[in-house]
Amino acid sequence: MKKLWLWLLIVIVIVFVGLVVCAHIRAKLPPGPNTQKDEAMQAGRDAKSMPGADDDYYADMDYGFTKNAEAVRAAVDPYIRGISAADAVKAVAIGRNNWIVWTGGNDRLWDKLNAASVGNLDLLKTISNVGPYTRDNRWHWYGLVNEPCYKKNTQPRADRWGLVLDVRDAANPDCKQADPFENEQKYPGVAYGARGKGKVALGSYYGYATGIVGLRLFPNPDFDEKAQQAWDPARYYSDPTYYNRADLVKPYRVGMSCGFCHVGPNPTNPPADPENPKWENLNSNPGAQYFWIERIFMFSQDYKSFVWQLFHTSRPGALDTSLVSSDEINNPRTMNAIYNLKARAEIAKKWGAEKLGAGSNDNKQFEDYVPPLTANTLLTTLYDKNTQTSYTTHVLKDGADSVGALGALNRVYLNIGLFSEDWTTHFIPLIGGPKTSPIEIKYCRQASNYWNANELQTPYTGLFFLVTGKPDYLAKAPGGANYMNDAALVPRGKEVFAERCARCHSSKLPDKVFATYFKPGCIGPDYLKCWNDYWTYTKTDEFKTAMKQMVNAPDFLDDNFLSNEVRVPVTLLETNACSPLGTNAIRHDIWDNFSSESYKNLPSVGSVTIHDPYTRQPSQYPMPAGGRGYTRPASLISLWSTAPYLQNNSVGHFEESGSVGDRMKAFDDGIHQMLWPERRLSNPPGAAFVTKSGKMAPGWIDLTTETTRLNVPRGYLPPDLVAVGRPFRGLAEWLFPNVFGEEGLSIGPIPKGTPVNLLSNLNVGPEGFDSTLPVVKEMVKAFKSLPQNPTDAQVEQTFKPLVPDMLRVSKCADFVVNRGHYFGTDFLPASEGEPGLTDADKNALIAFLKTF
């Protein structure tokens, strides 16, 4: 009997221990999708308690448009009929504030990414005046816009827990009005965790100004008494063993607004000193054309880090918008300027009909906001509820966001971190990973009041851009006329544009085009037939004659989006295939709810030519169907101010100041490289790649500039693997001494001259993980076989045999970033039946492009 009780006791103990262990493991596991609520909902804050601010604090921006209340009323009236001038200004102000200062709780994401990026990304350091890069040279180094009415501070701020942050310039006569968004009584912050308790301020739900446009500062709800006792601001700035730790809790989190990536210098009223702009020198819509991602997102400039090399592939003004929600393809793309939104919506009504379905039909449409928006206006006729058809614009370069302009806009806020509690459970941030799932709009409404508050504000953001997103003309820029002394060439330039460019780069087209091509139903499985019929028609004399008449009309540029908004097959463009190979919006992937059924049913464009990055031998890659393989034509509005060119800023020399003179230097270099592709840069030097014409053109591959390693500091590694702060070695250190060392995990070395995207594009996603895993194991085995301190020759000898397998499992093996768009040049295939333009015609075209 005693033995029975003994065995029973043993069983109970085993079961109990098992349950404890399982509970511990379960607690360590990340939460699954559709299980979390956001901080606002957990704090009991509903959407109506976070209304959009109508303070017109940014009135001097955007050419001072909102200072003329009657002009605002007249501009808004076609969309909200009968509105008063005062209410029109408030409506526009809500939209602009949502764009520039609202962060929607995404400070949580950017704080978490500090650990997820193993310390590389730390926005709290970016906004600080410590080290060589401060407010004095912030524009020059980071390309970030210093917020007017603030000044450099070099002393620890007692009101900011010892951080060295900018302070308001109260003595400046232009800055008498305080930042209204910091008003805690008017815009009370979300009292979650430690925020609003004890020594931790509540703050405003707009946060505090940081001195950088688009970044806001929020009291950290995790900064409890224990964290306060451990906080040491001096060591935070100076001691890597202190700040390179996953468990470090900082007193503030930094939130990011859309304006961070979109506010830039006014092209026709640039600041005299780009480090010290006034609000009147800034516009909300041109895009952050000057910021350097490898400097912003990697505070420590370690050129021997592979992460730095990866970020370095983003040219100034370009960013991979799937950086966090990774699709395992490195895709740096330019920030979109937002011009002539009315013209863009009007062409969408003519041939942008896309069917929505499960999930995608849950997006809000402008017609859902009647009132306050008035029925039978442009905004309320972009969606047909009976047929679930959206007449949509395409903001993303691959035309993936196809659920309507408002749905595309709302997705942007998720992408920069709104409702990160759920968003980041659908993939592994910065990596993607073997399991991804769609973010569900229905669940966002159930569990995120930041999302719900945002949905109430973004209709006003659309309204704001409708009435303010006007072209910036070179003719109106200071000294602009000096660059337009070739006016005699413009008449011929108009003819060249009509014959060769307008078919993709004009929203004004002959009536027959809209009556015959891309009718409802075209977008989907039969898209290529519709496209081919249209493209064939644009080569006819009938089209060219009609187009010449339109281009020569005095109002041709008025309300012209200078893009036709259709999806062009990359097989024709010959541009880098990685952008149209992005997978986030395909069926069942992350942005499934934000792409249409029409997009998901697009056919394959066929095969594209790719090149071995070492031998440069061409091969054919079959493009998949289901949405991938297309690029929408870029708008040419204000082309003079937006160089360098192509979707990744890879064509043309970058000039940093934002002055009219520097913009024209960049324009001149970029447009000549576009029209004379033989002038484009090559890397390695002298490298050339075959085009569809059979001719060889120079091309650039992003190669590592140093022998690099992938490093993870000890403070970001699990304590079970390495002995952080302990005198003995951890398990991983015993098993892999050449990978885990005193500094932490170090994978490599990766040879100098390695194509960056050879590693970054390895397919670890759902459809490729099983194939890629054996290749990764071989890579690790190869690295382990290297001796201590190997020579470059030894590293290259070990690494080279792995290349064929790495190419085989690449999600995008097209590494030439500055190729394609050979229209009007001798590199266009003979099958197109259009010989290259003469130098005289090219110069005439350039003269006309300057007038855009």
Order of alpha helices (4+ residues) and beta strands (2+ residues): alpha-alpha-alpha-alpha-alpha-alpha-alpha-beta-beta-beta-beta-alpha-alpha-alpha-beta-alpha-beta-beta-alpha-alpha-beta-beta-alpha-beta-beta-beta-alpha-alpha-alpha-alpha-alpha-alpha-alpha-alpha-alpha-beta-alpha-alpha-beta-beta-beta-alpha-beta-beta-beta-alpha-beta-beta-alpha-alpha-alpha-alpha-alpha
